[in-house]
Amino acid sequence: MKAKQVIWSYSLGDRWRKWLNFFMLSCLFLLSVIAAVPFLFIIYYVFDKGVSAINWDFFTQLPKPPGEGGGGMSNALIGSAVVVGMASVVGIPWGMGMGVYLSEYKSTKTAKILRFVIDLLISAPSIVVGIFIYGLIVIRYGFSSYAGAAALLLIMLPVVARGTEEILKMIPNHIREAGLALGIPRWKVITRILIPSVLSMCVTVIMLAIARIAGETAPLLFTSLGNQYHIRSLSEPIATLPVQIYEFANTGFEQMEQQAWAGAMVLVFFVFFINFFTRLFLFFRKKDRVGFYSKMRK
Amino acid sequence: MIEKLNPIFVFSFFKKKEKKKDIHAQDRFFYFFLKALSWSLIFLFFYMLFVIFQMSWPAFSHFGMNFFVNADWNSWTQSFGALSLVYGTVVTSILALLLAVPVSVGVALFLSELAPNWLAKPLSFIVEMLAAVPSIVYGLWGLFVLAPLLRDYIQAFLSKYFHFLPFFQGPYYGVGMMCGGVILAIMIIPTISSVCREVFRTIPKSNREAVLGLGATRWEMLKIAVLRGSSTGIIGAVIMGLGRALGETMAVTMVIGNAPSIKISLFEPAQTMASILANQYAEADNELHLASLTAVGFTLFFLSLIINILAFLLVWKMKRSTTGISSTKRFSSASRGPSLSGLDYTGKEKKE
């Protein structure tokens, strides 16, 4: 009698619910496949078109006028390295300093305002940063690699600060308290105990920030402009890889487009190399000191 | 009295008093150094607002509110109006949101609630990598791969069978508002889905278990426990994606066709606020042109600030107001050990 009731209650409504469940879950699965497809598509095309265009000349030669054949982007590669290098020389200490401030003096008013400003700067359109640098530097001193580096610096700072803050927050408080209880001044606790214990993770954050600014195009369009030749002076316009890809893609000559694809492949390879290896590094680092500390707490 | 006659005490009276070393001086220096770094960025941010506004003031004072009503952008006749640019930006962003929101919410649900670990890890890696691809690469791909694909298959299909709708009329070239919208959709998927996953994580496990325990299927569990509880946060995530779509420059510039006009058909080329900056800023020939471009930039900046503040408020509200015991436990400072905030060395004792 009772068994019959159970079977009877497993009725149309329940079957409908089960079907709906199956249908919706497969929809969710399909949606995530759809999200993954463009990525694979892009990677496939960039490497497919890039590999056929890349050769040794690409890294060593200057760009040649269309019709002549050959040529490379060595000026843009060097230029990108210079601009990104200048931005990171200033940006890494500055950004890490702000990250330390955000995590170690987190209840101060300055930290609250700074956190808000960093949130806004990270999500602000990068071309606006270019306008600011144009009004600040380019109007007075002309297009130069300094202006490009300043624009990249302003994009890099919030990223580094945010990353450093997140990492320092992972260190449990009793480490700080132990250091302070020994009578060590607070700045020494921070610079000798906290930062060394998470240094490798800070390096990954910095690498990710560099990968991010290496691909920025919009703020460089009207700060560092572009150049056909090798770098001669830092106060002249300088060629950078993303801007050169943009210019070559718009020329309409097939040879230039090939070069643009090769440049895009180099850029994508650089960005992925950094992303992939930082993740691999974090994944395999089992004797992670922060993890060790947190295990101790339990 | 006897103690005062102690010879050691008497001797110490004559000894020069040693000055106490101020061990906090270094700390104070360190603190103010970091504070100076922080304030310089805050200052730069507000200075940025000021400089951009100052540069765009000639355009605002010359055109007034007409700047946002006039649809004509012509450097030859010195008539600059941002309406067509705003239109292009809004249409591409809305198209991007329509395409990206279902996909990214679905991805977030699948990755955080359903997928087994071996599938979730590579999939989430791929979705996060979408955010790491430089936008110039998206532009290149959009121009040479996506636009021809759209022209040959999707736009041909739409104009053949849906030409009664005003959105799918006229000739199609591939590049245009539709291509811009699709590229933007791909670019904002990682933003929306990562914020959504963050939001889903704030919903306590006990809510899900309770719904499952009452006999719900997994989809009903997702609907009742996860989606219904996190609608505020999802709206915040969508608005954050909108903010990113508005400001995206390079990819859109390369695929939108760069023709400032207001056309209702999605096949038509257009111009967005960010793309006109990328196109014309370095070549602006006179004062008014430059000021008008900067005014467009200021509008863009201002819009993105407002949109992002709104999004932060929504996500923040969501994170604070989640119900359930486990969530309050997770977000209280008690579980992280005693707070050091009372020990913040600011040169003074902190007043509670």
Interface residues (C-beta under 8 A of the other chain):
Chain A: R17 K18 L20 N21 M24 L25 C27 L28 F29 L31 S32 I34 A35 A36 P38 F39 L40 F41 I42 Y45 V46 K49 W94 G97 M98 V100 Y101 L102 Y105 K106 S107 T108 T110 A111 I113 L114 V117 I118 D119 L120 L121 S123 A124 P125 S126 I127 V128 V129 G130 I131 F132 Y134 G135 L136 L154 L157 P158 A161 P172 N173 H174 R176 E177 L180 P185 R186 W187 K188 I190 A211 R212 A214 G215 E216 T217 A218 L221 F222 L225 P242 I245 Y246 A249 N250 E257 A260 W261 A264 L267 V268 V271 F272 N275 R279 R297
Chain B: I23 H24 Q26 D27 F29 F30 Y31 F33 L34 K35 L37 S38 W39 L41 I42 L44 F45 M48 V51 I52 Q54 M55 P102 V103 S104 G106 V107 L109 F110 L111 L114 A115 L123 F125 I126 V127 M129 L130 A132 V133 P134 S135 I136 V137 Y138 G139 L140 W141 L143 F144 V145 I186 I189 S193 T217 R218 W219 E220 L222 M240 G243 R244 L246 G247 E248 T249 M250 M254 A274 L277 A278 Y281 A282 T294 G297 L300 F301 S304 L305 N308 I309 F312 R336 G337 P338 S339 L340 S341 L343 D344 Y345 T346 K350
